[in-house]
């Protein structure tokens, strides 16, 4: 029974990830049950339970004798949840990594708390505000949430903090933190991570180091700060042309085209991206389209992992530990509230791969695209 439950949970999360990645778009019809079960590696019974839960969660809708379809995004996670009487519940507004979410739920359960999860997007303030209101209405005793990465991220996150304060519930932010306001949070040391990735490339002789980042949010700001600090320490003058900032919601085809043009004009010898997906994956596709080979023509590194022809040099975040520590901190606040505001910053780990190569002094100029 336990093994079956784990299988169900794993497939449920895998399908959620595919929905949020856009593999299945709103209105798309899912493959037939047998094909989907074979693809998921599960029995039709397990698949049916997963689909049932996704329908209950508002992610899918079923049309009798026609099929199962992806629901409109504004319905995702909007289903009402009726907690069992007497059960202690915490709320999670999930716009952060799956590993962190799973660890947070496990730690809450270990401490005797159930979890009510509402899914959202990092760029959707109205949905986040509605989720906070709904979680409070469902009787949760505290909330784990993630700040947004919108064009007005400072103002929007202040609105989100105000909404949480109005509930009177303790809360812990994860993955990002809202600028200019003090809240309980658990995050990666993004400044140090950006610094170490840049220093790693500098130590291999690179001076034209490109950075691909998102326009908004504390994560992009902090990782860029680490990049600048490493360049400054090495005496390398920053070149604004070597930093490409893109919106979170840029369509993948447009993103690859933008990156290809940037690689061709800025001509970095090395590039690192603040995310593995979508930025790292799009950069690799753009490099291939521009005729640049990794690492022969372009050294490449990223935060988190990304599918690539060779092992990628990457900065790994302690995602499971972020989720666990956030849940532990929230449990402390729910069980014995304090006025102390705590920020937990966890170190990342640099993993070297074959995607970066050293340059001699004479090779440190920009590569010529094929």
Buried (B, 14 or more C-beta within 10 A) or exposed (E): EEEEEEBBBBBBBBBBEEBBEEEBEBEEEBBEBEEBBEEBEBEEEBBEBBBEBBBEBBBBBBEEEEEBBBBEBEBBBBBEBEEEEEEBBBBBBBBBBBBBBBBBBBBBEEBEBBBBBBBBBBBBBEBBBBBBEBBBEBEBBBBBBBBBBBEEBBEBBBBBBEBBEEBEBBBBBBBBBBEEBEBBBBBBBBBBBBBBBBBBBBEBBBBBBBBBBBBBBBBBBBBBBBBBBBBEEEEBEEBEEBBBEBBBEBEEEEBBBBBBEBBBEBBBBBBBBBBBBBBBBBBBBBBBBBBBEBBEBBBBBBBBBBEBEEEBBBBBBBBBBBBBBBBBBBBBBBBEEEEEEBEBEBEBEBEEBEBBBEBEEEEBEBBEBE
